[in-house]
């Protein structure tokens, strides 16, 4: 609507001029025409003056039409301020020029009117153009030029004694300088060029070693496989023949980064040029599935992202030094913790903050803190007094920060965090500070739309596909362009033909005073159902102390029954100390799912496989081999699985699956119909109702061989 109003005002002004011309033609009055110069000045005064209040200024609009890069320049604010001042000067010119033009209309001589409006006014306008051009060049020359992206860096880009990074607290004085960085990059390049390897896996916990190696790989035109996971099986999966492995950790068949950088000194050499558009950086991300996948990135998009962030928050960066608790192998940690401060000339911390208590020591200067919601939540948990940080600024990403955690972060750490929304595939595209609004504001260079399912589609300079990137995030987009996250499309599941959002179930659980956190996932065997992992709050731990698990389950089922139909209520429950998360605070869904996928251990040489599993029911398949201990000494002429063995197997399966304690089996009823022979494929089904357990042995056709009932002493 704002742009429509501007159009209306322009049309009104033009219409006013046109009407004046029509009046002059109709009346055939030359006097009317003499008002034209004054009216033109009035028209431009309104046009330019309006933008001083509505923004951006008219001169800034002209500038961005000519140079699109201004909109994402790290100096955008300074350029915008300068353009606003120039717009103000032009407004003053229109006032003065228009006033003289108006006075000339009422003068005695039309000659002065013609001389001024036909010549002098244009000379003054030209002088103003020339004067502004000279001033602009002086301003550009004097403008602080601290932002130098890695691909534009040269050996003389910084003073040799300028600080690149620090260790511990800044006041400890343990620094790495530009001279150190240049020398160490030279060492690393020498090593890389001596190897006939074009692709390298990079994992390095030391942020300084990391960036030296990262920069050197790009300078040598190598491809980088960036991963935080260096478990042997994962490295084996991604390390194809001809791929090297650089790390500062203990890992088999790898090159020690520290040994190279701390090796013999070499002469410092000029940095080789890097083509930002030709760089190849493969970033491994778990995405929403928990399964690693590689996303190809380039420095071109990384540096455009950083330039835009500096255009918005550059002043805040230059007032502080950077410390981070985010792993630099993830895109958010890489860009905010290392790449951006390096390009800005702002010192960054060499080692990530891994213990929340470390924040309490950062009172020596002002810090720009790069964090994730999960770490902030751990940091403020149980704290009541302010840390006393000096004017901190906190960025967070990798998940949604709840307003209550953001509020307490402000109380404890002294700043209400700025949240950045994005992903490995999209980079940053929106932000919010939840004390002002829960809606997200898209970055100026991002365009957002929705698909037919209501999922967010993003187009931005960081996404090479002109069609944009389609996310799985459900959103509501408002008329002003802001949007509200409504969960994920992959969180919508169908239970008994009922559509339900697992995010909504989690939100309802988290509203309960006895719940600190929860994670609800969809499970399936013969049909789909929900399972809930719950972390009890302090009040919940106190309330349910000594309560049997099935009673706790029933409490939460009854609670959720107030919001959802019974058919979609979680059927399985686990109570944890914490929800499993990775370094970015994202939930490890595979680990959570594994909590509900129970396995039955071998019993006396018999292997079991779960055929069906529910909260109070399990069915396992097995075939007891003839060599099984249970056949020794029983029925020597023809081997049968004895009754005592059948009870023993049922008890052990029940103990493992239902987590029950059965010190002494008390039987109530038993029935044997057919003998169980060696190698016979059987299905053992056990149901649990409180302390009462029933079992049955059937073959694969459903023919029953025996059944019985026993009781558990205690259910835990």
NORCORBEL-V991043 format. One record per pair of residues at least 6 apart in sequence whose C-alpha atoms are under 7 Angstrom apart, sorted by the first residue. I is the first residue (numbers start at 0). GAP is how many residues later the second one is. Records with the same first field share a line. If there is no record, write none. Layout:
# NORCORBEL-V991043
I: GAP  GAP
This chain:
# NORCORBEL-V991043
9: 37
12: 30
23: 8  9
33: 71
34: 67  70
36: 61  64  80
37: 60  63  64
40: 53  57
41: 56
44: 46  49
47: 10  39  43
48: 42
50: 6  7
51: 32
56: 26  27  30
57: 29
58: 24  25  27  28
59: 20  23
63: 6  7
69: 6
71: 232  235  236  239
72: 234  235  238
73: 233  234  236  237  240
74: 236
75: 235
76: 234
96: 24
100: 16
103: 8  9
104: 8
145: 198  199
146: 196  197  198
147: 195  196
148: 154  194
149: 193
150: 122  123  124  125
153: 116  117
154: 115  116
157: 20
158: 19
159: 17  18  19
160: 16  17  18
161: 15  16
162: 12  13  14  15  184
163: 12  13  14  178  181  183  184
164: 10  11  43  182  183  184  185
165: 8  9  10  181  182  183  184
166: 7  8  182  183  184
168: 193
170: 193
180: 31
181: 86
182: 83  84  85
183: 28  77
184: 27  31
185: 82  83
186: 73  74  79
187: 25  28  72  73
188: 27  31
196: 45  46  47
197: 24  25
198: 23  24  25  44  45
199: 23  24  25  43  44  45  46
200: 23  24  25  43  44  45
201: 22  23  24  25  43  44  45
202: 23  24  25  43  44
203: 6  43  44
204: 43
205: 144  145
206: 143  144
207: 142
217: 56  61
218: 53  54  55
222: 57  58
223: 56  57  58
224: 56  57  58
225: 55  56  57  58  103
226: 56  57  102
227: 101
244: 9  10
245: 8  9  10  11
246: 7  8  9  10
247: 8  9  10
275: 22  23  24
276: 21  22  23
278: 19  20
279: 16  17  18
280: 15  16  17
281: 12  13  14  15
282: 11  12  13
283: 8  9  10  11
284: 7  8  9
285: 6  7
289: 298  299  300
294: 130
300: 160  161
305: 34
316: 51
317: 28
319: 46  47  48
320: 25  26  27  45  46  47
321: 15  25  26  27  45  46  47
322: 25  26  44  45  46  47
323: 13  28  29  45  46  47
324: 27  28  29  45  46
325: 7  26  44  45  46  258
326: 6  256
327: 6  9
330: 93
335: 34
336: 11  33
337: 10
340: 6  7
355: 22  23
359: 27
361: 27
362: 25  26  27
364: 25
365: 24  25  26
366: 25  26
367: 24  25  26
368: 24  25  26
369: 24  25  26
370: 24  25
371: 24  25  26  212  213
372: 23  24  26  27  28  212
373: 211
376: 28
379: 28  29  32
384: 27
385: 25  26  27
386: 25  26
388: 24  25
391: 22  23
392: 22
393: 21  23  24
394: 22  23  24
395: 21  22  23  24
396: 22  23  24
397: 186  187
402: 31
405: 10  11
406: 9
408: 6  7
409: 6
416: 16
417: 13  14  15
418: 12  13  14
419: 8  10  11  12
420: 7  8  9  10
421: 6  7
425: 36  37
426: 35
428: 13  14  17
429: 10  11  12  13
430: 9  10  11
431: 7  8  9
438: 43  44  45
439: 42  43  44
440: 41  42
441: 40
444: 15
445: 12  13  14
446: 11  12  13
447: 8  9  10  11
448: 7  8  9
449: 6  7
450: 6
453: 20  21
454: 16  17  18  19  20
455: 14  15  17  18  19
456: 11  12  13  14
457: 10  11  12
458: 9  10
471: 16  17  18
472: 12  14  15  16
473: 11  12  13  14  15
474: 8  9  10  11
475: 7  8  9
476: 6  7
486: 16
490: 10  11  12
491: 7  8  9  10
492: 6  7  8
493: 6
494: 33  34  73
495: 71
501: 18  19
505: 12  13  14
508: 6  9
509: 6  7  8
513: 22  23  25  26
514: 19  20  21  22  25
515: 19  20  21
516: 17  18
517: 14  15  16  17
518: 13  14  15
519: 10  11  12  13
520: 9  10  11
521: 6  7  8  9
522: 6  7  8
524: 87
528: 41  42
529: 39  40  41
530: 39  40  41  42
531: 38  40  41  42
532: 40  41  42  43
533: 40  41  42
534: 40  41  42  43
547: 167  168
548: 167
552: 20
556: 12
559: 9
570: 44
571: 43
579: 7  8  12
580: 6  7
581: 6
597: 59
598: 11
599: 8  9  53  56  57
600: 7
601: 6
603: 24  25
604: 23
605: 16  18
606: 15
607: 12  13  14
608: 11  12  13
609: 9  10  11
610: 8  9  10
611: 6  7
612: 6
615: 71  72  73
616: 69  70  71
617: 67  68  69
618: 64  65  66  67
619: 63  64  65
620: 61  62  63
621: 59  60  61
622: 56  57  58  59
623: 54  55  56
624: 53  54
625: 52  53
629: 11  15
630: 8  9  10
638: 38
639: 35  36  37
640: 34  35  36
649: 45
653: 6
654: 6
658: 56  57
659: 52  54  55  56
660: 51  52  53  54
661: 50  51
664: 45  46
665: 44  45
666: 42  43
667: 41  42
668: 39  40
669: 37  38  39
670: 35  36  37
671: 33  34  35
672: 32  33
673: 31  32
674: 30
680: 18  19
681: 15  16  17  18
682: 14  15  16  17
683: 11  12  13  14
684: 10  11  12
685: 7  8  9  10
686: 6  7  8
687: 6
690: 20  21  22  23  24
691: 18  19  20
692: 16  17  18
693: 14  15  16
694: 12  13  14
695: 10  11  12
696: 7  8  9  10
697: 6  7
